[in-house]
Amino acid sequence: MDLSIIHTVAYILHMLGILGVLVLLLLQVSKKPRKFNAGVLHSAATALIAGLVMVGVQYPLNEENAAEWPLYDNTKIAVKLGIVLIILLIGYRQNKKSVFTTKTWATLLVLTVANIVIAYTW
C-alpha cells in the first residue's frame, strides 16, 4: 500500500479522534451532574495511535519527496504527545469514579483545545 494513503487515513482518524474527545466533552457542558463518557478514552487513544502512525510514515515519505512531505517539528509532536497522554491518564482515572467534577471536565476540555491550537498555530 502506498505510504501516502496510510498517512491520509491516519490523518483522518487523528482528526476524528480529537474531534470525538472535544464533542464528547462539550456534550456535558450543560449536564448536572456530569457523567464521564468512556468514549473520551477511546477517541483519545485513536488520536494517539493515528498520530504516531502519521509521524512514523512521514519519515519515509520525506525521503521520497522532501518538498511534498516535510518533516514534522519534533518539539511540537512531543508537546502534543504529552498532552494526549495526560488526557488519557486523567480520563482513565476519571473512568473509575462516579462523579465527573467541573474541574476535571474543564481540565480535559482545555487540554483538548490546547492540542488543537498547537496543531494549527505552532
C-alpha positions in Angstrom: 0.0 0.0 0.0 1.2 3.5 -0.8 2.5 5.3 2.3 0.7 8.5 1.3 -2.6 6.6 1.6 -1.6 5.3 5.0 -0.7 8.9 6.1 -4.0 10.3 4.8 -6.1 7.6 6.6 -4.1 8.2 9.8 -4.6 11.9 9.4 -8.4 11.5 9.1 -8.5 9.1 12.1 -6.4 11.5 14.1 -8.8 14.4 13.3 -11.8 12.3 14.1 -10.3 11.1 17.4 -9.5 14.6 18.6 -12.9 15.8 17.4 -14.5 12.9 19.3 -12.9 14.0 22.5 -14.0 17.6 22.0 -17.6 16.7 21.1 -18.0 14.2 24.0 -16.7 16.8 26.5 -18.9 19.6 25.0 -22.0 17.4 25.3 -21.5 17.5 29.0 -21.4 21.3 29.2 -25.0 21.8 30.5 -25.5 18.5 32.2 -25.8 18.3 36.0 -24.3 16.1 37.2 -21.8 15.4 34.5 -21.0 11.9 33.7 -17.7 10.8 32.1 -18.2 9.1 28.8 -15.6 6.3 28.2 -15.7 7.3 24.5 -13.3 10.1 25.5 -10.7 7.4 26.3 -11.4 5.6 23.0 -11.2 8.8 21.0 -8.0 10.0 22.7 -6.4 6.5 22.1 -7.4 6.6 18.4 -5.9 10.1 18.1 -2.7 8.9 19.8 -2.2 5.8 17.6 -3.2 7.6 14.4 -0.8 10.5 15.3 2.1 8.0 15.9 1.4 6.4 12.5 1.4 9.8 10.8 4.7 10.7 12.3 6.2 7.3 11.6 5.1 7.3 8.0 6.3 10.9 7.4 10.0 10.0 7.5 10.0 7.5 4.6 7.6 9.9 2.7 10.1 12.7 3.3 12.9 10.6 1.9 10.9 10.0 -1.3 9.9 13.7 -1.8 11.1 16.2 0.8 9.3 19.1 -0.8 5.9 17.5 -0.7 6.4 15.7 2.7 8.4 18.0 5.0 9.2 16.5 8.4 7.2 17.5 11.4 8.5 19.7 14.2 9.6 17.1 16.8 9.1 19.6 19.7 5.5 20.2 18.6 4.9 16.5 18.3 6.4 15.9 21.8 4.2 18.5 23.3 1.1 17.1 21.6 2.0 13.6 22.6 2.4 14.8 26.2 -1.0 16.5 26.2 -2.8 13.4 24.8 -1.1 11.2 27.3 -2.3 13.5 30.1 -5.8 13.4 28.7 -5.6 9.6 28.7 -4.3 9.5 32.2 -6.9 11.8 33.6 -9.6 10.0 31.6 -8.5 6.6 32.8 -8.6 7.8 36.4 -11.9 9.5 35.9 -13.5 6.4 34.3 -13.3 4.7 37.7 -15.1 7.5 39.6 -18.8 8.1 39.7 -18.6 11.9 39.8 -17.2 14.0 36.9 -16.2 17.2 38.6 -16.3 20.6 36.8 -12.6 21.0 37.4 -11.7 17.6 35.8 -14.1 18.3 32.9 -12.6 21.8 32.3 -9.1 20.4 32.5 -9.8 17.9 29.8 -11.5 20.5 27.7 -8.6 23.0 28.0 -6.1 20.3 27.2 -8.0 19.2 24.1 -8.4 22.7 22.8 -4.7 23.4 23.5 -3.8 20.3 21.5 -5.9 21.6 18.6 -4.5 25.1 18.8 -0.9 23.8 18.9 -1.6 21.7 15.8 -2.7 24.7 13.8 -0.7 27.6 15.1 2.8 26.3 16.0 
